[in-house]
Amino acid sequence: MAATTGDVLKPDFGAQRKHMIFTEEHDRLRESIHAFVVKELAPHADEWEETTFPNSVLERMGELGFLGLSMPEEYGGQGGDYFANLVLAEEMAYAGSGGLAMGVAVHTDMAMPPIHLFGTEEQKQQWLVPAIQGTKILCLGITEPDAGSDVAGIKTRAVKDGDEYVINGSKTYITNGHRADVIVLVTKTDDSAGYDGFTLFLVPMDTPGVIREKKLEKLGMHASDTALLAFQDVRVPASAVLGQVGKGFYHIMWELQGERLIGAAGSVAGAQHVFDQTLKYAQERTAFGRQIGHFQVIRHKFAEMATKIESARQMVYSTAWRFGNGEYPVREISMAKLHASRIAVEVADECIQIHGGAGYMKEYGVERAWRDLRLNRIGAGTDEIMLDVIGRSYGL
């Protein structure tokens, strides 16, 4: 039977995107975070590029309940699922400040999960509760001057001395390093034990011997503070150990998987944001008597970018569904992180090209998007490391 006119399905390109991992509750959360980001954060993006964002941002987000979305209610969290964290990562892109989004993500999705999963009740009360409130700020100490992607090459050492540990070493490229109240610190406790010789510590940043050496200057992410840290005979009690002694490598590799997936989601959101900005520009900018978006060469650029963004989005969402349901899909997480971060940089670069000379100017914010997104191909595991993880997963 031929379909009547009323039965014919027509594409609705303006319809809201839906995906199986998100419920109506997630949609309401997204609306709430988006409204906050656009109203209270985005207007300050240019200012914070020069000054870095103030700690009051985290305090405000804590008041609104945005810092512990997947944390248990007994610690002040919202008791949500992992997908709520993806919503936050995606909506933070609309602040127009990659550095701000990075600083928040380090606090909520890099340093906070290990405290929740491996911390004692005392550690959770001391650090997790105020971190969710936004009154204590967290950072994560993995990278060193001579050990980045090679986590096993970490040299910062913690030596047992009675009921205490004495820590010596250095960390670099530490986001939130100058503002943090405590650091989740990766150390080596046994040189002869291989991967079983690493231990995590919760080290208060005001402990004698912790030195915040200098603020590092970066290509992008200017709104976040990035520190070079030194640890000189830092004494901490045995109660500062986070998780099990000798299991720090495994604890932190688990953390990295969640970090990489959140980073992938942020990359997709960042690409979508700069795409939307550029689409608006192409609909307004005229050349040769018409809007530049109506030229085939420009129209095809948008089609290519949209296809790449959607491919990355679907890969992130499907992998997040598996991770959020208890699987540990390291291969697919590595693929998602690799693909999404590359796509984001490609899209930002193409958006600069579409803007022409204007894209090279700070006024439009497109060059900032490129500078900020470029870090995603390095942080939390470089492209090369992701490729090696993927290749090795096939027995190569």
C-alpha positions as CSV (number, residue, x, y, z in Angstrom):
1,M,0.0,0.0,0.0
2,A,1.3,3.4,-1.0
3,A,1.9,5.7,1.9
4,T,-0.3,8.8,2.1
5,T,1.3,12.2,2.4
6,G,0.7,12.2,6.1
7,D,2.5,8.9,6.5
8,V,5.7,10.1,4.8
9,L,8.6,10.5,7.2
10,K,10.5,13.7,6.6
11,P,14.0,14.4,8.1
12,D,14.0,16.8,11.0
13,F,17.6,18.2,11.1
14,G,16.7,20.5,14.0
15,A,15.5,17.8,16.3
16,Q,17.4,17.3,19.6
17,R,20.0,14.5,19.5
18,K,19.0,11.4,21.5
19,H,21.2,8.5,22.6
20,M,20.4,5.4,24.6
21,I,22.9,6.2,27.4
22,F,21.0,9.4,28.3
23,T,17.7,9.6,30.1
24,E,15.3,12.5,30.7
25,E,17.1,13.0,34.0
26,H,20.4,13.5,32.1
27,D,18.6,15.9,29.7
28,R,17.4,18.1,32.7
29,L,20.9,18.0,34.1
30,R,22.3,19.1,30.8
31,E,19.9,22.0,30.6
32,S,20.9,23.1,34.1
33,I,24.6,22.9,33.6
34,H,24.3,24.6,30.2
35,A,22.4,27.5,31.7
36,F,25.0,27.9,34.4
37,V,28.0,27.7,32.0
38,V,26.6,30.2,29.5
39,K,25.4,32.7,32.2
40,E,28.1,32.5,34.8
41,L,31.3,31.2,33.1
42,A,31.3,32.1,29.4
43,P,31.2,35.9,30.0
44,H,34.5,35.6,31.8
45,A,36.4,33.4,29.3
46,D,38.5,36.3,27.9
47,E,39.4,37.6,31.4
48,W,40.4,34.2,32.7
49,E,42.8,33.6,29.7
50,E,44.9,36.4,31.3
51,T,44.4,35.6,35.0
52,T,43.3,31.9,35.2
53,F,39.9,31.1,36.6
54,P,39.3,31.9,40.3
55,N,38.7,29.2,43.0
56,S,35.3,30.6,43.4
57,V,34.2,28.8,40.3
58,L,34.7,25.5,42.0
59,E,33.0,26.7,45.1
60,R,30.0,27.8,43.0
61,M,29.9,24.5,41.2
62,G,30.0,22.7,44.5
63,E,27.0,24.8,45.7
64,L,25.1,23.8,42.6
65,G,26.0,20.1,43.1
66,F,28.0,19.8,39.8
67,L,31.2,18.5,41.3
68,G,30.0,15.1,42.6
69,L,27.5,14.0,40.0
70,S,28.4,10.4,40.2
71,M,29.6,10.4,43.8
72,P,27.5,8.8,46.6
73,E,25.0,11.0,48.4
74,E,26.5,10.1,51.8
75,Y,29.5,12.2,50.8
76,G,27.5,15.0,49.4
77,G,27.4,13.8,45.8
78,Q,24.4,13.4,43.6
79,G,24.4,9.7,43.4
80,G,24.2,9.7,39.6
81,D,25.9,7.4,37.0
82,Y,29.0,7.8,35.0
83,F,27.0,9.3,32.1
84,A,26.3,12.3,34.2
85,N,30.0,13.0,34.2
86,L,30.0,12.9,30.4
87,V,27.2,15.5,30.4
88,L,29.3,17.9,32.6
89,A,32.4,17.4,30.3
90,E,30.3,18.1,27.2
91,E,28.6,21.2,28.6
92,M,31.8,22.7,30.0
93,A,32.8,23.2,26.4
94,Y,30.3,26.1,26.1
95,A,32.3,28.2,28.5
96,G,34.6,28.8,25.6
97,S,37.7,28.1,27.8
98,G,39.5,24.9,27.5
99,G,41.7,25.7,30.5
100,L,38.6,26.1,32.7
101,A,37.2,22.8,31.5
102,M,40.5,21.1,32.1
103,G,40.9,22.4,35.6
104,V,37.4,21.2,36.5
105,A,37.9,17.8,34.9
106,V,41.2,17.2,36.8
107,H,39.3,17.9,40.0
108,T,36.2,15.8,39.3
109,D,37.3,13.1,36.9
110,M,41.0,12.5,37.5
111,A,41.8,13.1,41.2
112,M,38.4,12.5,42.8
113,P,37.7,9.0,41.5
114,P,40.8,7.3,43.1
115,I,39.9,8.9,46.5
116,H,36.4,7.6,46.2
117,L,37.4,4.1,45.1
118,F,40.6,3.5,47.1
119,G,40.3,5.9,50.0
120,T,39.7,5.0,53.6
121,E,36.6,6.5,55.3
122,E,38.9,9.0,57.1
123,Q,40.4,10.1,53.8
124,K,37.0,10.4,52.2
125,Q,35.8,12.6,55.0
126,Q,39.0,14.7,54.9
127,W,39.2,15.2,51.2
128,L,36.3,13.8,49.2
129,V,33.5,15.6,51.0
130,P,35.1,19.1,50.8
131,A,36.2,18.4,47.2
132,I,32.5,17.7,46.3
133,Q,31.6,20.9,48.1
134,G,34.3,22.8,46.1
135,T,36.0,24.0,49.3
136,K,39.1,21.9,48.8
137,I,40.7,21.6,45.4
138,L,42.4,18.4,44.0
139,C,45.2,17.8,41.6
140,L,46.9,14.6,40.3
141,G,50.7,14.1,40.2
142,I,51.8,11.6,37.6
143,T,54.1,13.3,35.0
144,E,57.7,14.0,35.8
145,P,60.5,15.8,33.9
146,D,61.8,12.4,32.8
147,A,58.6,10.3,32.9
148,G,55.4,11.3,31.0
149,S,53.7,8.6,28.9
150,D,56.2,6.1,30.5
151,V,54.4,5.9,33.8
152,A,56.7,3.0,34.8
153,G,59.7,5.4,34.6
154,I,58.5,7.5,37.5
155,K,61.4,8.4,39.9
156,T,59.6,10.2,42.8
157,R,60.4,7.9,45.7
158,A,58.6,7.4,49.0
159,V,60.8,5.6,51.7
160,K,59.3,4.1,54.8
161,D,60.8,5.6,58.0
162,G,59.1,4.3,61.1
163,D,55.4,5.3,61.0
164,E,56.1,7.8,58.2
165,Y,57.1,8.0,54.6
166,V,59.7,10.4,53.3
167,I,59.0,11.6,49.7
168,N,61.6,13.1,47.3
169,G,61.1,13.9,43.7
170,S,59.4,16.3,41.2
171,K,56.3,16.5,39.1
172,T,55.6,18.7,36.1
173,Y,52.7,19.8,33.9
174,I,50.4,19.5,37.0
175,T,47.0,21.1,36.3
176,N,45.6,22.9,39.4
177,G,49.1,22.5,41.0
178,H,49.2,26.1,42.2
179,R,45.7,26.2,43.6
180,A,45.3,22.6,44.9
181,D,44.9,21.7,48.6
182,V,46.0,18.1,48.1
183,I,47.7,16.1,45.4
184,V,47.1,12.4,44.5
185,L,50.8,11.6,44.2
186,V,52.2,8.6,42.3
187,T,55.5,7.5,43.9
188,K,57.9,4.5,43.7
189,T,58.2,2.6,47.0
190,D,60.1,-0.4,45.8
191,D,62.7,-0.2,43.0
192,S,63.0,-4.0,42.6
193,A,59.3,-4.8,42.4
194,G,58.5,-3.6,38.8
195,Y,54.9,-2.6,38.4
196,D,54.3,-3.7,42.0
197,G,56.6,-1.1,43.3
198,F,54.4,2.0,43.0
199,T,52.2,3.6,45.7
200,L,49.7,6.5,45.7
201,F,49.7,9.1,48.5
202,L,47.4,11.9,49.4
203,V,49.8,14.7,50.2
204,P,48.5,18.1,51.5
205,M,50.1,20.8,49.5
206,D,51.0,22.8,52.6
207,T,53.1,20.0,53.9
208,P,56.7,21.2,54.7
209,G,59.0,20.3,51.7
210,V,56.3,20.6,49.0
211,I,57.5,23.4,46.7
212,R,55.4,25.0,44.0
213,E,58.3,26.1,41.9
214,K,56.7,28.0,39.1
215,K,53.7,28.5,36.8
216,L,54.4,27.1,33.4
217,E,53.5,29.0,30.3
218,K,51.6,27.0,27.6
219,L,50.5,27.2,24.0
220,G,46.8,26.9,25.1
221,M,44.7,26.1,28.2
222,H,45.7,29.5,29.6
223,A,42.8,29.7,32.0
224,S,44.2,26.8,34.0
225,D,47.3,26.9,36.2
226,T,50.0,24.4,35.4
227,A,52.8,23.8,37.9
228,L,56.2,22.4,38.3
229,L,56.4,20.8,41.7
230,A,59.2,19.6,43.9
231,F,59.1,17.3,46.9
232,Q,62.1,17.7,49.3
233,D,62.1,15.3,52.3
234,V,58.3,15.6,52.6
235,R,57.1,13.6,55.6
236,V,53.7,12.1,55.6
237,P,52.1,9.5,57.9
238,A,51.4,6.0,56.8
239,S,47.7,6.9,56.8
240,A,48.4,9.1,53.7
241,V,48.8,6.0,51.6
242,L,45.9,5.9,49.1
243,G,44.8,2.3,48.3
244,Q,47.3,-0.5,48.7
245,V,51.1,-0.1,49.1
246,G,52.6,-1.5,45.9
247,K,49.4,-1.3,43.9
248,G,49.6,2.3,42.8
249,F,50.5,1.6,39.2
250,Y,47.3,-0.5,38.8
251,H,45.2,2.1,40.7
252,I,46.4,4.9,38.4
253,M,46.1,2.9,35.2
254,W,42.4,2.3,36.1
255,E,42.1,6.1,36.7
256,L,43.6,6.9,33.3
257,Q,40.9,4.9,31.5
258,G,38.2,7.1,32.9
259,E,40.3,10.2,32.3
260,R,40.8,9.3,28.7
261,L,37.1,8.7,28.1
262,I,36.2,12.0,29.7
263,G,38.9,13.7,27.6
264,A,37.4,12.1,24.5
265,A,34.0,13.4,25.3
266,G,35.4,16.9,25.9
267,S,37.2,16.7,22.6
268,V,34.0,16.0,20.8
269,A,32.1,18.7,22.6
270,G,34.9,21.2,21.9
271,A,34.8,20.3,18.2
272,Q,31.0,20.7,18.1
273,H,31.2,24.1,19.8
274,V,33.7,25.5,17.4
275,F,31.8,23.9,14.5
276,D,28.6,25.7,15.7
277,Q,30.4,29.0,16.0
278,T,31.8,28.7,12.5
279,L,28.5,27.6,11.0
280,K,27.0,30.8,12.3
281,Y,29.9,32.8,10.9
282,A,29.5,31.2,7.5
283,Q,25.8,32.1,7.5
284,E,26.5,35.7,8.2
285,R,29.7,36.4,6.3
286,T,29.3,37.4,2.6
287,A,31.7,37.3,-0.3
288,F,31.1,37.7,-4.0
289,G,27.5,38.7,-3.3
290,R,26.4,35.8,-1.1
291,Q,26.9,34.0,2.2
292,I,30.1,32.0,2.1
293,G,28.3,28.9,3.5
294,H,26.4,28.6,0.2
295,F,29.6,28.0,-1.7
296,Q,30.0,24.3,-2.4
297,V,33.6,24.2,-1.2
298,I,32.5,25.6,2.2
299,R,29.4,23.5,2.4
300,H,31.4,20.4,1.8
301,K,33.9,21.4,4.6
302,F,30.9,21.5,7.0
303,A,29.7,18.2,5.8
304,E,33.1,16.6,6.3
305,M,33.5,18.1,9.8
306,A,30.0,17.1,10.9
307,T,30.6,13.5,9.7
308,K,33.8,13.3,11.6
309,I,32.4,14.8,14.8
310,E,29.4,12.4,14.7
311,S,31.7,9.4,14.2
312,A,33.7,10.4,17.2
313,R,30.6,11.0,19.3
314,Q,29.1,7.6,18.6
315,M,32.4,5.9,19.4
316,V,32.6,7.8,22.7
317,Y,29.0,7.0,23.6
318,S,29.1,3.3,22.8
319,T,32.4,2.9,24.7
320,A,31.1,4.9,27.6
321,W,28.0,2.6,27.8
322,R,30.3,-0.4,28.2
323,F,32.5,1.4,30.8
324,G,29.5,2.7,32.7
325,N,28.1,-0.8,32.8
326,G,31.2,-2.3,34.5
327,E,33.3,-3.4,31.5
328,Y,36.9,-2.4,31.2
329,P,37.3,-1.8,27.4
330,V,40.8,-0.4,27.3
331,R,41.3,-1.0,23.6
332,E,38.1,0.9,22.7
333,I,38.8,3.7,25.2
334,S,42.2,4.1,23.6
335,M,40.5,4.2,20.1
336,A,37.9,6.7,21.3
337,K,40.5,9.0,22.9
338,L,42.8,8.8,19.8
339,H,40.0,9.4,17.3
340,A,38.2,12.1,19.2
341,S,41.2,14.2,20.0
342,R,42.5,14.0,16.4
343,I,39.1,14.9,15.0
344,A,38.8,17.9,17.3
345,V,42.1,19.4,16.2
346,E,41.2,18.8,12.5
347,V,37.8,20.5,13.0
348,A,39.3,23.5,14.8
349,D,42.0,23.9,12.1
350,E,39.3,23.8,9.4
351,C,37.2,26.3,11.2
352,I,40.2,28.7,11.3
353,Q,40.5,28.3,7.5
354,I,36.8,29.0,7.0
355,H,37.1,32.2,9.0
356,G,40.1,33.2,6.9
357,G,42.1,36.1,8.4
358,A,39.4,36.6,11.1
359,G,40.1,33.0,12.4
360,Y,43.7,34.0,13.1
361,M,42.6,36.8,15.3
362,K,41.8,36.5,19.0
363,E,38.5,38.3,18.6
364,Y,36.6,35.3,17.3
365,G,38.0,32.7,19.8
366,V,38.5,30.2,17.0
367,E,42.3,30.3,17.4
368,R,41.9,29.7,21.1
369,A,39.8,26.6,20.4
370,W,42.6,25.2,18.3
371,R,45.2,26.0,20.9
372,D,43.1,24.4,23.7
373,L,42.1,21.3,21.8
374,R,45.6,20.6,20.7
375,L,46.5,19.4,24.2
376,N,44.1,16.5,23.9
377,R,46.4,14.7,21.5
378,I,49.1,14.8,24.2
379,G,47.5,14.8,27.7
380,A,46.3,11.5,29.4
381,G,48.4,9.5,26.8
382,T,49.8,10.8,23.5
383,D,48.5,9.6,20.1
384,E,51.6,7.4,19.9
385,I,50.9,5.7,23.2
386,M,47.2,5.2,22.2
387,L,48.3,3.6,18.9
388,D,50.7,1.3,20.8
389,V,48.1,0.3,23.3
390,I,45.7,-0.6,20.5
391,G,48.4,-2.4,18.5
392,R,49.5,-4.4,21.5
393,S,45.9,-5.4,22.3
394,Y,46.1,-7.5,19.1
395,G,49.2,-9.3,20.2
396,L,51.5,-7.3,18.1
